[in-house]
Amino acid sequence: MRKVLITVVAILGAMLSISSASAQSSHDHRLSGQAAPDWRPELLVREQTPASGDRTRPVLYIHGSSFPSASSVMFRLGGVSWADALNAAGFNVFALDFAGYGGSERYPVMASGDPVGTPPGRAPEAAEQIARAVAFIREQTGASRVSVIAHSWGTIPAALFTIQHPEAIDRLVLFGPVLERQGPPASQTSRWSLVTIAQQHARFVGGVPAGHAPVLEEADFPRWASVYLASDPHAGERTPASVKIPSGPAADLLAAWSGRLGYDPGDLARPVMLVRGEWDAPSSAADAAWFESKLASGLEYRIVTVPDATHLMHLETGRHALYAATNAFLAGTPRYRR
């Protein structure tokens, strides 16, 4: 067993590599959908290619339950995004917006004014959308395998897809993963929910211990809020302004925390890294220990804890440690095995 606490040396190294990066090129790709009766959503896949133009090292980013790729991997804090950091390390970055988010098509039931009903966008359906994105990336780049970075709820469909299609995946990074806990049974009965900027901000700062200095990059938050509201074309029509998101991810979280994660970590057959913040309550140290105990013998894996960081560390001061850990793992060094 090897558990890693990221050091200041790694952080400085990551920052230096990013600062020396040249301009990249960006492209938006649309994966065509299909109308009823067999509805299939149109999906947006963003691409940011390193300055070298090399597309042979593709990485796909999978977002969490409440905000899409433009507000996460593609969002620049202090002028640098996570995608920029990955480009600087030589990776070609792709980012999927799940159906119901950002530039992808909305589920038809989300147009209803009545939120009560079966939640769309559960993990098996999301895994199928990942499959479409990975197939597109492999075709576009000629790469035989794609590495995946997934955050929060997005780790469930990402892990599920990896188990179903290990031949398509190089390495899997689970960032702040939602994992299995043994709580009471619970269910989700809404199709969608509305999220305001105030709710997001409260969630972003809520994990920091009392008396500790803030870690959220507050100077960039107003711009983040604008980008987030822009992800929903109808956000400004509501009072207060809010983003409508599908409730499938919330249903998956409730299921996971009542003993039904939706996949068995022991079935993972590709190298995997679990990375979480020291103050990450939705992805606790106990969760990480459970996950590690379930991994198959001989599997290459890494467990990383970033100090002074929460579930949203990619928007915080600790993000450079996240970048460094991710880059090192995706590069294949060092290698640890169970």
C-alpha positions in Angstrom: 0.0 0.0 0.0 1.3 3.5 -0.9 -0.5 6.6 0.1 0.8 9.9 -1.1 0.7 13.4 0.5 1.6 15.9 -2.3 4.6 18.1 -1.4 5.5 21.7 -2.1 8.2 20.5 -4.5 5.6 18.8 -6.7 3.4 21.9 -6.6 6.2 24.2 -7.7 7.2 21.8 -10.5 3.6 21.8 -11.8 3.4 25.6 -11.7 6.7 26.0 -13.5 5.6 23.6 -16.3 2.3 25.4 -16.7 3.9 28.9 -16.9 6.1 27.8 -19.7 3.3 26.5 -21.8 2.5 28.0 -25.2 -0.8 28.8 -26.7 -3.2 25.8 -27.4 -5.9 25.3 -29.9 -9.5 24.6 -28.9 -12.4 23.0 -30.8 -16.0 22.1 -30.0 -17.3 18.8 -31.4 -20.9 17.8 -31.5 -21.9 14.1 -31.4 -25.2 13.8 -33.2 -28.3 12.7 -31.4 -31.4 10.9 -32.4 -35.1 11.8 -32.1 -37.8 9.7 -30.6 -38.9 6.9 -30.3 -35.3 5.8 -29.4 -34.1 9.2 -28.2 -30.4 9.8 -27.9 -29.0 13.1 -26.8 -26.7 15.3 -28.9 -23.5 15.7 -26.9 -20.9 18.4 -26.7 -17.2 17.3 -26.5 -14.7 20.1 -26.0 -11.1 19.6 -27.1 -8.0 21.6 -26.2 -4.8 20.5 -28.0 -1.3 21.3 -26.7 0.8 23.8 -28.6 2.8 20.9 -30.2 -0.4 19.7 -31.9 0.2 16.2 -30.6 -3.1 14.3 -30.2 -1.6 10.9 -29.4 -2.1 11.2 -25.6 -5.8 11.9 -25.2 -7.4 12.5 -21.8 -11.2 12.8 -21.3 -12.5 14.8 -18.4 -15.8 13.8 -16.8 -17.6 16.4 -14.7 -19.7 16.0 -11.5 -23.3 16.5 -10.7 -23.8 20.2 -10.8 -21.6 22.0 -13.2 -20.2 21.2 -16.7 -16.8 21.3 -18.3 -16.7 25.1 -19.0 -16.9 25.6 -15.3 -14.4 23.0 -14.3 -11.5 21.6 -16.3 -11.7 24.4 -18.9 -12.2 27.3 -16.4 -9.1 29.5 -15.9 -8.2 30.5 -12.4 -5.4 33.1 -12.3 -5.2 32.7 -16.0 -4.6 28.9 -16.0 -7.1 26.1 -16.3 -6.6 22.4 -15.5 -6.8 21.7 -19.2 -3.8 24.2 -19.7 -1.9 22.2 -17.0 -2.6 18.9 -18.8 -1.6 20.5 -22.2 1.6 21.7 -20.7 2.4 18.1 -19.7 1.8 17.0 -23.3 -1.8 15.6 -23.0 -4.6 16.4 -25.5 -7.6 17.3 -23.4 -11.2 16.4 -24.2 -14.2 17.2 -21.9 -17.7 15.8 -22.1 -20.8 17.7 -21.1 -23.4 15.0 -20.1 -26.9 15.3 -21.4 -28.7 18.0 -19.3 -25.6 20.1 -18.9 -23.7 22.9 -20.6 -23.6 22.5 -24.4 -25.3 19.1 -24.6 -28.9 18.4 -25.2 -31.4 18.5 -22.4 -33.5 15.5 -21.4 -37.1 16.0 -22.7 -38.5 15.7 -19.2 -36.5 18.7 -18.1 -38.7 20.9 -20.1 -41.6 20.1 -17.8 -42.6 22.6 -15.1 -43.3 19.7 -12.8 -40.2 18.3 -11.2 -41.8 15.2 -9.8 -41.0 12.0 -11.7 -38.3 9.5 -12.5 -34.8 11.2 -12.5 -33.0 11.1 -15.8 -29.3 10.8 -16.3 -28.5 7.8 -14.0 -25.0 6.3 -14.1 -25.7 3.5 -16.7 -27.1 6.1 -19.1 -24.1 8.4 -18.4 -21.7 5.5 -19.0 -23.2 5.1 -22.5 -22.6 8.8 -23.2 -18.9 8.3 -22.1 -18.7 5.3 -24.5 -19.8 7.6 -27.3 -17.2 10.2 -26.4 -14.4 7.7 -26.0 -15.3 6.1 -29.4 -15.2 9.5 -31.0 -11.8 10.4 -29.4 -10.2 7.1 -30.4 -11.4 7.6 -34.0 -10.3 11.3 -34.1 -6.8 10.7 -32.6 -6.0 7.2 -33.6 -5.1 6.4 -30.0 -5.9 2.8 -28.9 -6.6 3.9 -25.3 -7.9 7.1 -23.6 -7.2 8.1 -20.1 -10.1 9.4 -18.0 -10.3 12.0 -15.2 -13.6 12.0 -13.4 -14.9 14.1 -10.6 -17.4 13.4 -7.8 -20.6 11.7 -9.1 -19.0 11.5 -12.5 -16.6 8.9 -11.1 -19.5 6.4 -10.9 -20.3 6.3 -14.7 -16.6 6.6 -15.5 -15.7 3.6 -13.3 -18.6 1.7 -14.7 -17.5 2.4 -18.3 -13.9 1.4 -17.5 -15.1 -2.0 -16.1 -17.3 -2.5 -19.2 -14.6 -1.5 -21.7 -11.1 -1.9 -20.2 -9.6 -2.2 -23.7 -10.5 1.4 -24.3 -9.0 2.9 -21.2 -5.3 3.7 -20.4 -5.5 5.2 -16.9 -8.4 6.2 -14.6 -8.3 9.2 -12.2 -11.1 9.3 -9.6 -11.1 12.8 -8.1 -13.2 13.2 -5.0 -15.2 10.0 -5.8 -18.6 9.2 -4.5 -18.2 5.8 -3.0 -20.3 3.2 -1.1 -21.5 3.8 2.4 -24.0 1.8 4.5 -26.7 4.3 5.2 -30.5 3.9 5.3 -32.4 3.3 2.0 -33.3 6.6 0.2 -34.8 7.5 -3.1 -34.9 10.5 -5.5 -38.3 11.4 -6.8 -37.6 14.5 -8.8 -36.7 14.8 -12.5 -34.6 18.0 -12.1 -33.5 20.6 -9.6 -32.5 24.2 -9.7 -29.1 25.5 -8.4 -28.4 29.1 -7.6 -25.0 30.9 -7.4 -25.6 31.4 -3.7 -26.1 27.6 -3.2 -22.9 26.9 -5.2 -20.8 29.4 -3.2 -22.1 28.0 0.1 -21.1 24.5 -1.0 -17.7 25.7 -2.2 -16.7 27.3 1.1 -18.5 24.9 3.4 -15.8 22.3 3.8 -13.1 24.6 5.2 -12.6 24.2 9.0 -13.6 27.1 11.2 -10.8 29.6 11.6 -8.9 28.4 8.6 -8.1 30.9 5.8 -10.4 30.5 2.7 -9.1 28.2 0.0 -11.6 29.1 -2.8 -10.2 31.4 -5.4 -12.7 34.2 -4.5 -11.2 36.7 -7.0 -12.3 34.4 -9.9 -15.7 33.4 -8.4 -17.8 36.2 -10.0 -16.5 35.2 -13.4 -17.1 31.6 -12.6 -20.7 32.5 -11.6 -21.2 34.2 -15.0 -19.9 31.1 -16.9 -22.0 28.8 -14.8 -25.2 30.8 -15.4 -24.4 30.9 -19.1 -24.4 27.1 -19.2 -28.2 27.2 -19.0 -29.9 29.5 -21.6 -32.9 29.9 -19.4 -31.0 30.7 -16.1 -31.7 34.4 -16.3 -35.4 33.9 -16.7 -35.7 32.5 -13.2 -35.8 34.4 -9.9 -33.2 34.1 -8.5 -31.2 33.1 -11.6 -30.5 29.4 -11.5 -29.3 26.4 -13.5 -31.5 23.4 -14.1 -29.8 20.1 -13.7 -31.0 16.5 -14.0 -31.6 14.6 -10.8 -30.1 11.2 -11.9 -26.8 12.0 -10.3 -28.5 12.8 -6.9 -30.3 9.5 -7.2 -27.0 7.7 -7.8 -25.5 9.4 -4.7 -28.4 8.4 -2.5 -28.0 4.8 -3.8 -24.3 4.8 -3.2 -24.7 6.0 0.4 -27.3 3.3 1.1 -25.0 0.5 0.0 -25.6 0.4 -3.8 -22.7 2.0 -5.5 -23.5 0.7 -9.0 -20.1 -0.9 -9.6 -17.6 -3.1 -7.8 -14.1 -1.6 -7.4 -12.8 -5.1 -7.5 -13.8 -5.3 -11.1 -11.5 -2.5 -12.2 -8.7 -3.8 -14.4 -6.9 -0.6 -15.4 -4.5 1.5 -13.4 -6.5 3.8 -11.1 -5.7 6.8 -8.9 -8.0 8.0 -6.2 -7.3 11.7 -5.2 -9.2 13.6 -2.6 -8.8 16.7 -0.5 -8.0 16.5 3.2 -11.3 18.2 4.0 -13.4 16.3 1.4 -16.5 15.2 3.4 -18.3 13.7 0.4 -15.2 11.6 -0.3 -13.8 10.8 3.1 -10.6 9.0 4.2 -12.8 6.1 5.3 -14.3 6.0 1.8 -10.8 5.9 0.3 -9.8 3.1 2.6 -12.9 1.1 1.7 -12.1 1.6 -2.0 -8.5 0.5 -1.6 -9.6 -2.7 0.3 -11.8 -3.7 -2.6 -9.2 -3.4 -5.4 -8.0 -6.6 -7.1 -4.7 -8.1 -6.2 -1.9 -6.9 -8.6 -3.8 -3.8 -9.8 -1.7 -0.7 -10.2 -3.2 2.0 -8.1 -2.4 5.1 -6.1 -4.2 6.9 -3.2 -3.5 10.6 -2.9 -4.6 13.1 -0.3 -4.1 16.8 -1.0 -3.7 18.9 2.2 -5.9 22.0 2.9 -8.3 21.1 0.1 -12.0 20.2 -0.1 -14.2 18.4 -2.6 -13.9 21.3 -5.0 -10.1 21.6 -5.0 -9.9 22.2 -8.7 -11.3 25.7 -7.9 -9.0 26.2 -4.9 -5.5 27.1 -3.9 -4.6 23.4 -3.7 -5.4 22.8 -7.4 -1.7 22.8 -8.3 -1.1 19.8 -6.2 -4.0 18.1 -7.9 -2.5 18.9 -11.3 0.9 17.5 -10.2 -0.5 14.3 -8.9 -2.7 13.8 -12.0 0.1 14.5 -14.4 2.5 12.1 -12.6 0.0 9.3 -12.6 -1.1 9.8 -16.2 2.6 9.7 -17.3 2.9 6.3 -15.7 5.4 7.1 -13.0 5.8 6.0 -10.3 4.0 2.6 -10.4 2.5 1.1 -7.3 0.7 -2.2 -7.1 -1.6 -3.7 -4.6 
